[in-house]
Amino acid sequence: MQNDVVVVGGGISGLSLAYYSVQAGMKTTLIEKNDTTGGSFASPQYKAGGKSFWLELGAHTCYSSYQNLLGIVEACGLMGSITPRAKVPFSLYMDGQVKSLVSSLNIPELLFSAPKIFSLKKGGMSVKSYYSQIVGEKNYRNVISHFFNAVPSQLTDDFPADMMFKSREKRKDVLKNYTFAEGLQSIARAISAKSGLNVFTGKEVVSLRRENNQYVVTTSDGGEYGARALALAIPSASASKLLSSISFDLSVHLGKLKSADVDSIGVVIRKENISMKPVAALISPNDLFFSAVSRDTVPDDNFRGFAFHFKPGLDEKTRTKRITEVLGVSASKIEHTFTRLNTVPSLRLGHHEWHEKTDALLKGQKNLLLTGNYFGGMAIEDCVSRSKSEFSRVSR
């Protein structure tokens, strides 16, 4: 099959790049190894007794500052599906109890340290070195660091401070934070259905080659897809492996970036079977899981749902036991379970330089695009912005 562009990877990075390609009139094919597109936009549905309930297993929230994403949402006719998030608290789970963030902070230490936010610069500092000065070392160690770890579901002490949270211009006509009536995967479904985009799911790419000034992508079922331009929107380790036959230097460079697996377990429970007060998420310091993110932000008449983001390598029995302990329910009260394994980058100081070298190496590769959550940041908007800039670079 001949194309103008082949995109490998059907997460929001690959989907947004495919969207820009289709909008430009290019014949575009997207190949995704999983059965559905979306990647971290995973909103599986549970149906029972004529009722439907979705639960997020990856990303959970969009913001009014996600302007590139909103441009796609608008073009796909999804603005009317934007749904507000209920105001329920992010809470700590400690000693078997749900506690508020404020009650766990050392307020005198916070008041003493907070003024440094006006003079301290994030550039060249790690999350730990910067925020421990802003909130105080004890507050950072005992409380704040665990909230940061919950964002990418891994230890974030060594993350670049200026990549953790970013200030972006906001759209005033959009809710500050929101989701969609059928979850974030609504965006993935809408892009996948765009006219002019060919989507193949359940196909894993096993090799790449250059042939007659084109890229040829081979999948595990023996299929071949040729295109003038190739976009890789997959984890850096996977991109490194595939690119070994195209660019040795780029392959080696991508292989230097570390990543972490996030083992996500979603559980659905009937409302009458759980007594815990509504929460946005539970953060449990030094626990088996980084966070338990709730569907309470979009209340349902029949069910409640929680996505536990576990540290990798735990067996099913251990995970189930911890879930039931935290939620205060027996395993028999769990109506349904979803599972999802996501890969996220482990960013470190020096990442900006790594990024610059990546782009320098890309300049020597004709019509090769790289996008994902391991360039300008891990936020949804960072992924879409990278795809937009990569498309603009190659289309020029």
Secondary structure, DSSP 8 states (H G I E B T S, - for coil): -EEEEEEE--BHHHHHHHHHHHHTT--EEEEESSSSSBTT----EEEETTEEEE--SS---EETT-HHHHHHHHHTT-GGGEEE-----EEEEETTEEEEHHHHS-HHHHHHHGGGGGT---TT-BHHHHHHHHH-HHHIIIIIHHHHHHTTTS--TTSBGGGTS------TTS-SEEEETT-THHHHHHHHT-TTEEEEES--EEEEEEETTEEEEEETTS-EEEEEEEEE-S-HHHHHHHGGGT-HHHHHHHHTS-EEEEEEEEEEEEGGG------SEEE-TTSSEEEEEESTTS--SSEEEEEEEE-TT--HHHHHHHHHHHHT--GGGEEEEEEEEEEEE---TTHHHHHHHHHHHHTTSTTEEE-SSSSS-SSHHHHHHHHHHHHHHHH-
